[in-house]
Amino acid sequence: MTERIVATYWLETGDDPMRAAEVIAGEQSSGTFLKLAAETPELKERSGARVESLDILEVVDAPSLPGGMTSARYTRCLLTLSWPLANLGPSLPTLMATIAGNLYELRQVSGLRLLSLTLPDAFAKAYPGPAFGMAGTRALSGVQHGPLIGTIIKPSLGLNPQETAEQVKLLVDGGIDFIKDDELQADGPHCPFEERVTAVMRVVNDAAQRTGRKTMVAFNITGELDQMKHRHDWVVRHGGTCVMVCVNAIGLVGMNALRRHSTLPIHAHRAGWGYLSRSPALGWDFSAWQPFWRLVGADHLHVNGLRNKFSEPDDVVIAAARSVIQPLFKEHPMQAVPVFSSAQTGLQAHDTFSALGNADLICTAGGGIFGHPQGVSAGVSALREAWDAAQAGVDLHTYAATRPALQSALGFW
């Protein structure tokens, strides 16, 4: 195997930058803190990580992170490393340990962030990728154009199965395309999973018989592997068309096993993303993190939303969404569906559509729908009309002039 894995990092170090880069390369491949006789030049050439480039950005007086070496100056740079595929083969768990393992703990490192990742085609042959993506999601939901207008069951917790089904009925009767469980709602004793699915799907199936169109509901099946498989099968048995998992909770192996079992789209929630990304001097950029989950079968991936309630700025959100639809491999694109959420209303529709350049996405609004003064049905209509305006290139207020639900929504959004 001559193919190589390539990763680029933002690095801050109190050491000589090239020496720090070589320490990182050694730590994450054939080296150790002492030079060993067994690490021959031939072995190092064959199995060692390689410093492909090192570009100095700036020098600062203080370290970004505690616990490293003390220095009078700390150099920030862009570091690109590569590894021979032969070191690990196309294994995502071992890849994770290779590109995001002990290097974060080295004393030479006072800041480190993984920015980008390029993988050989062998990974596309080893992993299945999304089974449905946008095309499959459209086929199951009946939404052939524009975004899927979606929401989250609110309140997130506290409703029993029947109360949940009553909320779903309001949404389905209002024409909603997509509904998801909150990531906190899985199989608690107050709202048992099987009872919730049975009650909700009774409502969804009844509406589908009347209208010929079935709302997609992403039921949160997060749990132990056997539980997830059983819950998935329960959803299938009751006519459901989507399942949801919190990927950081179930891990790569759990997600891969679920993908190989599942006959439904997998809605991937990134709960916990903040601890991986919030510090600019530590962790991951989304573009380097998301390929893992697409490879193991995420059909939908959360990317936050414009003007959200969290800490990410709009440019980071759009970069995340673009990365999800960027082909992973030339012959195996494995594109997923970006899911916009977090304080979303119709006010973000124009900017989101303009920045992304298409409407192949899921837009979920909780309060933006449930809070409409004329009720849930009007909330669904208003959000859809806002997206219609965005796609038509018509000013939102102009479009609202002849659409009462949207006009009323502008007063509370």
ChimeraX attribute file (.defattr): number of C-alpha atoms within 10 A of each C-alpha:
attribute: neighborCount
match mode: 1-to-1
recipient: residues
	/A:1	8
	/A:2	9
	/A:3	14
	/A:4	18
	/A:5	20
	/A:6	21
	/A:7	20
	/A:8	21
	/A:9	22
	/A:10	23
	/A:11	29
	/A:12	30
	/A:13	30
	/A:14	25
	/A:15	21
	/A:16	12
	/A:17	23
	/A:18	15
	/A:19	12
	/A:20	19
	/A:21	25
	/A:22	16
	/A:23	18
	/A:24	23
	/A:25	24
	/A:26	20
	/A:27	19
	/A:28	20
	/A:29	18
	/A:30	18
	/A:31	19
	/A:32	14
	/A:33	8
	/A:34	6
	/A:35	9
	/A:36	9
	/A:37	7
	/A:38	10
	/A:39	15
	/A:40	12
	/A:41	11
	/A:42	10
	/A:43	11
	/A:44	16
	/A:45	13
	/A:46	15
	/A:47	20
	/A:48	22
	/A:49	26
	/A:50	21
	/A:51	18
	/A:52	13
	/A:53	14
	/A:54	18
	/A:55	14
	/A:56	13
	/A:57	12
	/A:58	10
	/A:59	14
	/A:60	14
	/A:61	11
	/A:62	15
	/A:63	23
	/A:64	18
	/A:65	14
	/A:66	12
	/A:67	12
	/A:68	18
	/A:69	15
	/A:70	16
	/A:71	13
	/A:72	10
	/A:73	15
	/A:74	25
	/A:75	21
	/A:76	22
	/A:77	20
	/A:78	19
	/A:79	23
	/A:80	23
	/A:81	22
	/A:82	21
	/A:83	25
	/A:84	21
	/A:85	21
	/A:86	14
	/A:87	19
	/A:88	14
	/A:89	15
	/A:90	20
	/A:91	13
	/A:92	20
	/A:93	13
	/A:94	14
	/A:95	19
	/A:96	13
	/A:97	12
	/A:98	20
	/A:99	23
	/A:100	17
	/A:101	13
	/A:102	12
	/A:103	20
	/A:104	19
	/A:105	13
	/A:106	17
	/A:107	16
	/A:108	25
	/A:109	27
	/A:110	27
	/A:111	27
	/A:112	27
	/A:113	23
	/A:114	26
	/A:115	19
	/A:116	18
	/A:117	20
	/A:118	15
	/A:119	18
	/A:120	18
	/A:121	15
	/A:122	14
	/A:123	19
	/A:124	20
	/A:125	12
	/A:126	14
	/A:127	19
	/A:128	18
	/A:129	28
	/A:130	24
	/A:131	24
	/A:132	23
	/A:133	23
	/A:134	21
	/A:135	14
	/A:136	15
	/A:137	25
	/A:138	19
	/A:139	11
	/A:140	19
	/A:141	18
	/A:142	16
	/A:143	18
	/A:144	14
	/A:145	9
	/A:146	17
	/A:147	22
	/A:148	26
	/A:149	21
	/A:150	27
	/A:151	28
	/A:152	22
	/A:153	21
	/A:154	16
	/A:155	13
	/A:156	14
	/A:157	17
	/A:158	13
	/A:159	18
	/A:160	16
	/A:161	20
	/A:162	15
	/A:163	15
	/A:164	22
	/A:165	22
	/A:166	16
	/A:167	19
	/A:168	25
	/A:169	20
	/A:170	16
	/A:171	27
	/A:172	23
	/A:173	16
	/A:174	16
	/A:175	22
	/A:176	26
	/A:177	26
	/A:178	23
	/A:179	24
	/A:180	20
	/A:181	22
	/A:182	19
	/A:183	19
	/A:184	13
	/A:185	20
	/A:186	22
	/A:187	18
	/A:188	12
	/A:189	8
	/A:190	11
	/A:191	20
	/A:192	14
	/A:193	21
	/A:194	17
	/A:195	13
	/A:196	21
	/A:197	24
	/A:198	20
	/A:199	19
	/A:200	24
	/A:201	23
	/A:202	16
	/A:203	20
	/A:204	24
	/A:205	18
	/A:206	13
	/A:207	18
	/A:208	14
	/A:209	10
	/A:210	9
	/A:211	11
	/A:212	10
	/A:213	17
	/A:214	26
	/A:215	28
	/A:216	26
	/A:217	27
	/A:218	24
	/A:219	28
	/A:220	28
	/A:221	25
	/A:222	25
	/A:223	17
	/A:224	12
	/A:225	16
	/A:226	11
	/A:227	13
	/A:228	24
	/A:229	19
	/A:230	14
	/A:231	23
	/A:232	26
	/A:233	18
	/A:234	17
	/A:235	24
	/A:236	16
	/A:237	10
	/A:238	16
	/A:239	16
	/A:240	25
	/A:241	22
	/A:242	26
	/A:243	27
	/A:244	27
	/A:245	27
	/A:246	20
	/A:247	21
	/A:248	16
	/A:249	16
	/A:250	17
	/A:251	12
	/A:252	19
	/A:253	13
	/A:254	20
	/A:255	26
	/A:256	22
	/A:257	15
	/A:258	21
	/A:259	24
	/A:260	14
	/A:261	13
	/A:262	19
	/A:263	16
	/A:264	23
	/A:265	25
	/A:266	29
	/A:267	26
	/A:268	27
	/A:269	22
	/A:270	19
	/A:271	15
	/A:272	12
	/A:273	17
	/A:274	14
	/A:275	11
	/A:276	14
	/A:277	18
	/A:278	14
	/A:279	15
	/A:280	13
	/A:281	18
	/A:282	21
	/A:283	23
	/A:284	25
	/A:285	21
	/A:286	22
	/A:287	19
	/A:288	18
	/A:289	21
	/A:290	21
	/A:291	25
	/A:292	18
	/A:293	24
	/A:294	26
	/A:295	27
	/A:296	26
	/A:297	30
	/A:298	32
	/A:299	30
	/A:300	27
	/A:301	25
	/A:302	24
	/A:303	27
	/A:304	27
	/A:305	28
	/A:306	25
	/A:307	17
	/A:308	18
	/A:309	12
	/A:310	12
	/A:311	10
	/A:312	17
	/A:313	13
	/A:314	17
	/A:315	11
	/A:316	17
	/A:317	21
	/A:318	19
	/A:319	16
	/A:320	23
	/A:321	27
	/A:322	17
	/A:323	21
	/A:324	25
	/A:325	19
	/A:326	14
	/A:327	15
	/A:328	22
	/A:329	16
	/A:330	9
	/A:331	9
	/A:332	13
	/A:333	16
	/A:334	26
	/A:335	25
	/A:336	33
	/A:337	25
	/A:338	28
	/A:339	24
	/A:340	24
	/A:341	22
	/A:342	20
	/A:343	19
	/A:344	25
	/A:345	29
	/A:346	25
	/A:347	19
	/A:348	18
	/A:349	24
	/A:350	20
	/A:351	13
	/A:352	22
	/A:353	19
	/A:354	13
	/A:355	15
	/A:356	15
	/A:357	11
	/A:358	12
	/A:359	19
	/A:360	22
	/A:361	23
	/A:362	24
	/A:363	29
	/A:364	27
	/A:365	25
	/A:366	21
	/A:367	20
	/A:368	23
	/A:369	28
	/A:370	23
	/A:371	16
	/A:372	22
	/A:373	14
	/A:374	13
	/A:375	15
	/A:376	23
	/A:377	19
	/A:378	23
	/A:379	29
	/A:380	27
	/A:381	21
	/A:382	26
	/A:383	28
	/A:384	25
	/A:385	21
	/A:386	27
	/A:387	26
	/A:388	19
	/A:389	20
	/A:390	23
	/A:391	18
	/A:392	11
	/A:393	13
	/A:394	14
	/A:395	12
	/A:396	21
	/A:397	14
	/A:398	11
	/A:399	18
	/A:400	20
	/A:401	12
	/A:402	10
	/A:403	14
	/A:404	14
	/A:405	22
	/A:406	26
	/A:407	19
	/A:408	18
	/A:409	25
	/A:410	18
	/A:411	9
	/A:412	11
	/A:413	16
